[in-house]
């Protein structure tokens, strides 16, 4: 019986001329109808010539495409043809292929995505199209790949989608225009780092890093930034979060936080801190006096240093410039070359060491906004030179220098406190005094005893173990019972 063809009928049986429906098995197929769907043939004959098959979008289906043989028959392509190395080459013609499969350059099939508007294989990860051939990406001429998989140069703008994987290169995205480019983070001040997002390295912007959540995809951060608690980027030196350093893997480091793994040691600490025992520790005037170029702590007289301990309250260190060499030194009367230091006022930096009894014109210090500070056990001795009748008289500051109209030149120097005469003690400003008036001691580690500022002791049996807060008078050790 003959019936009118419908969309359900896809072919004809060879023996009885029966109509065939999709995937109905017979002894032999006479013909499968060329039925198009979305502009492509969608019905084919299986290799056994026992059924007509409609190609569907079902992922699990074993039938994935159609080719035309030399007799112009539409033959089904099956998944197993990929492993069997079927080649769709002349005289065979590829007619239809699911998007998840593609034709390689050698005409064999692969389970991979297709190029736009083509059934040929898309360029694989880190490859791009040049003259319709997939080539490896690199760090210069082929550093970028656009939405059509075409290669682009470094810093070439366009609809760039990904970049060559190198920690120095990142995708600079413009969310408004969608015009992107691959660039080096070092060439852009607004870029502070790189994160691996959507299978490419994306630039991290200076004005947007606070909103980012990083989940183990950080590639690189500039030295001023670090990763806090493995999720947020902060600035190194963010004292609200007590961030005073960072590690080799860009993690934020807090004071005394230990990082002992060989591939994630502390690499830098902020001003005033140095690396000791796998941590950033505060510098001091005891053990951690200087900081070396690798940010490690060092001691007194270090010549290979990038920072010398500085305390505006103590002024206990100085930089010694001697015979063309610089060293970080403790100010002490035990060393005649480090008796004192010249500091720039209102400037956070260590002063330059001054030797014992070296006279410095006070006018020079004042004009350069500098001040002289002397070590513990010494004081500032001020003298004045008065020119009178072509003679120069050098006298103490408070001495009687002669008549009016003379030209006075004042000098200051660090000299040892002798506890006698003009150098008996010092006043609140550190100047030598014949006797100490009823004033406070200016230095944190001194207290007032019998009108004289003396160093405090750690010996609990001595009367200068502690000091009264307001008057700075010395106090003995006292036990309190509650």
VOKEKE-505808 format. One line per 10 residues: number of its first residue (from 1); their letters; for each residue x, y, z of C-alpha. Coordinates in steps of 0.5 Angstrom, whole numbers. Layout:
<lomis>
NUM) A) X Y Z; ...
</lomis>
This chain:
<lomis>
1) XXXXXXXXXX) 0 0 0; 3 7 -2; 2 13 3; 3 20 3; 10 22 6; 10 25 12; 16 28 17; 16 22 21; 18 18 15; 26 18 13
11) XXXXXXXXXX) 27 12 8; 25 6 4; 26 -1 5; 30 -4 -1; 26 -11 -1; 18 -9 0; 19 -1 -1; 16 0 6; 16 6 9; 22 7 14
21) XXXXXXXXXX) 21 11 21; 27 13 24; 32 8 27; 27 2 25; 32 -4 23; 31 -8 16; 35 -13 12; 37 -7 7; 35 0 6; 34 2 -1
31) XXXXXXXXXX) 34 10 0; 34 15 6; 31 21 5; 35 28 5; 31 31 10; 35 38 12; 34 41 19; 37 48 20; 40 48 13; 44 42 14
41) XXXXXXXXXX) 42 34 12; 40 31 18; 38 24 16; 43 18 14; 44 11 13; 48 7 18; 54 3 16; 51 -4 16; 45 -1 11; 40 -3 16
51) XXXXXXXXXX) 37 3 18; 36 11 17; 38 15 23; 36 22 24; 42 26 28; 39 29 34; 42 34 39; 42 28 45; 50 28 47; 49 21 49
61) XXXXXXXXXX) 47 19 42; 52 14 39; 51 18 32; 54 24 31; 54 27 24; 54 25 17; 59 25 11; 57 23 3; 61 18 0; 63 17 -7
71) XXXXXXXXXX) 56 14 -9; 53 21 -6; 50 17 0; 49 20 6; 53 16 11; 52 16 19; 58 18 23; 59 14 30; 63 16 36; 67 10 35
81) XXXXXXXXXX) 69 12 28; 74 17 32; 78 11 35; 78 8 29; 81 14 25; 76 15 20; 78 20 15; 73 25 12; 78 26 6; 76 26 -2
91) XXXXXXXXXX) 72 23 -5; 68 23 2; 65 30 4; 63 32 11; 56 34 11; 54 35 18; 57 34 25; 55 36 32; 58 42 35; 62 38 41
101) XXXXXXXXXX) 66 34 35; 70 37 30; 75 35 23; 82 36 25; 87 38 20; 89 31 18; 82 30 16; 81 25 22; 75 27 27; 76 29 35
111) XXXXXXXXXX) 72 30 41; 73 38 41; 69 44 40; 69 47 33; 71 54 30; 66 59 29; 62 58 22; 66 52 21; 66 44 23; 74 44 23
121) XXXXXXXXXX) 77 44 30; 77 50 34; 84 52 37; 86 48 43; 88 52 50; 94 57 49; 93 56 41; 90 61 36; 89 62 29; 94 65 24
131) XXXXXXXXXX) 92 64 17; 87 59 19; 92 55 22; 92 54 30; 99 56 32; 102 56 39; 101 63 43; 107 67 45; 109 73 49; 109 78 44
141) XXXXXXXXXX) 107 77 37; 101 72 39; 100 74 46; 93 75 45; 87 71 42; 80 74 40; 73 71 40; 74 68 33; 81 65 36; 85 70 31
151) XXXXXXXXXX) 92 71 34; 93 78 36; 100 82 39; 101 84 46; 98 91 47; 93 90 41; 86 92 42; 80 88 40; 75 83 43; 81 80 46
161) XXXXXXXXXX) 78 73 50; 85 70 53; 92 71 53; 99 67 53; 100 64 60; 105 68 63; 105 71 70; 108 78 67; 102 78 62; 95 79 64
171) XXXXXXXXXX) 88 81 60; 86 88 61; 79 88 61; 74 94 59; 67 93 62; 64 98 58; 67 98 51; 69 91 51; 75 93 48; 80 89 51
181) XXXXXXXXXX) 88 87 50; 93 83 53; 99 87 57; 104 87 62; 102 89 69; 109 92 70; 107 97 64; 101 99 68; 101 103 74; 93 102 75
191) XXXXXXXXXX) 95 94 75; 97 91 82; 97 84 80; 95 78 76; 89 73 78; 87 67 74; 80 68 72; 76 64 66; 82 60 64; 86 66 63
201) XXXXXXXXXX) 91 71 67; 86 77 68; 89 84 71; 88 86 78; 86 94 78; 89 98 84; 82 102 85; 78 95 85; 82 90 89; 78 91 95
211) XXXXXXXXXX) 72 88 92; 75 82 89; 75 75 93; 81 71 91; 80 63 91; 87 60 90; 87 63 83; 92 69 85; 98 69 80; 102 75 82
221) XXXXXXXXXX) 102 81 86; 106 88 86; 110 88 93; 106 94 96; 100 89 96; 99 82 99; 93 77 100; 90 77 107; 87 70 110; 87 67 103
231) XXXXXXXXXX) 81 71 100; 82 79 100; 88 83 98; 90 89 102; 96 94 102; 102 92 106; 102 97 112; 95 96 113; 96 98 120; 88 97 121
241) XXXXXXXXXX) 89 90 120; 96 89 123; 99 88 116; 107 89 117; 110 84 111; 109 79 106; 111 72 104; 114 69 98; 107 67 96; 104 74 97
251) XXXXXXXXXX) 101 72 103; 100 78 108; 104 77 115; 102 80 122; 107 82 127; 111 75 130; 107 71 125; 111 65 123; 112 63 116; 117 57 116
261) XXXXXXXXXX) 115 53 110; 121 53 105; 117 56 99; 113 61 103; 118 65 107; 117 72 109; 120 76 104; 119 83 106; 117 87 112; 115 95 113
271) XXXXXXXXXX) 119 100 115; 121 99 123; 121 91 122; 125 86 120; 126 79 119; 128 74 125; 126 67 126; 121 66 120; 117 73 122; 117 80 122
281) XXXXXXXXXX) 119 83 128; 120 90 131; 127 93 130; 130 96 137; 136 99 140; 138 92 143; 139 86 138; 135 88 132; 139 95 130; 139 94 123
291) XXXXXXXXXX) 136 91 117; 139 88 111; 138 88 103; 134 81 104; 130 85 110; 133 80 115; 135 83 122; 142 85 124; 146 88 130; 150 94 131
301) XXXXXXXXXX) 156 96 126; 152 93 120; 155 96 114; 150 92 109; 144 95 111; 138 98 108; 135 101 114; 137 103 121; 133 103 127; 130 110 129
311) XXXXXXXXXX) 126 112 135; 124 119 135; 123 118 143; 130 115 144; 134 117 138; 139 112 140; 142 110 133; 146 113 128; 149 112 121; 157 112 121
321) XXXXXXXXXX) 160 115 115; 168 113 116; 173 112 110; 168 112 105; 164 106 109; 157 107 112; 155 103 118; 149 103 123; 151 104 130; 148 105 137
331) XXXXXXXXXX) 150 112 140; 154 111 146; 160 114 149; 164 107 149; 165 109 142; 168 116 140; 166 116 133; 158 115 135; 158 120 141; 152 124 138
341) XXXXXXXXXX) 148 125 131; 145 130 127; 138 129 125; 133 133 121; 127 135 125; 121 133 123; 124 127 118; 123 120 120; 130 118 119; 136 116 123
351) XXXXXXXXXX) 141 121 124; 149 122 122; 154 120 127; 158 125 130; 165 124 134; 166 126 141; 167 134 142; 167 135 134; 165 143 134; 159 144 129
361) XXXXXXXXXX) 156 151 128; 149 152 131; 147 157 125; 149 151 120; 144 146 124; 139 152 124; 139 154 117; 138 146 115; 133 145 120; 137 140 123
371) XXXXXXXXXX) 139 138 131; 144 135 135; 143 129 139; 148 126 144; 148 119 147; 147 117 154; 152 119 159; 154 126 154; 151 133 153; 151 138 148
381) XXXXXXXXXX) 156 143 150; 155 150 147; 161 155 146; 161 162 143; 166 165 139; 167 173 140; 171 177 135; 173 183 139; 179 188 136; 181 183 131
391) XXXXXXXXXX) 182 177 137; 177 171 137; 175 169 144; 172 162 145; 168 162 152; 162 158 154; 155 160 152; 153 163 159; 160 167 160; 162 174 159
401) XXXXXXXXXX) 164 175 152; 166 183 152; 163 189 149; 157 190 144; 158 190 137; 162 184 137; 160 178 132; 158 172 136; 159 165 133; 155 159 137
411) XXXXXXXXXX) 158 152 136; 155 146 139; 159 139 141; 157 132 144; 162 132 150; 162 127 156; 158 128 163; 163 129 168; 158 131 174; 163 137 175
421) XXXXXXXXXX) 163 144 173; 159 146 167; 158 139 165; 155 136 171; 149 134 168; 144 136 162; 137 140 162; 131 137 158; 134 139 152; 140 135 153
431) XXXXXXXXXX) 145 142 154; 150 141 159; 149 144 166; 153 146 172; 147 143 176; 141 140 175; 135 144 176; 128 141 179; 126 139 172; 124 132 169
441) XXXXXXXXXX) 128 127 166; 127 127 158; 129 120 156; 125 115 157; 130 110 161; 132 115 166; 130 118 172; 131 124 177; 136 122 183; 138 128 187
451) XXXXXXXXXX) 137 133 182; 141 129 177; 138 124 171; 141 117 172; 140 111 168; 134 106 170; 137 100 173; 134 92 172; 137 91 179; 131 91 184
461) XXXXXXXXXX) 135 92 190; 137 99 187; 133 105 188; 133 107 181; 129 101 179; 123 105 177; 120 112 176; 115 117 178; 110 118 172; 109 126 173
471) XXXXXXXXXX) 116 128 176; 120 122 173; 123 122 180; 127 115 181; 123 110 185; 125 103 188; 122 96 187; 115 95 190; 111 89 191; 104 90 191
481) XX) 99 85 194; 92 84 192
</lomis>
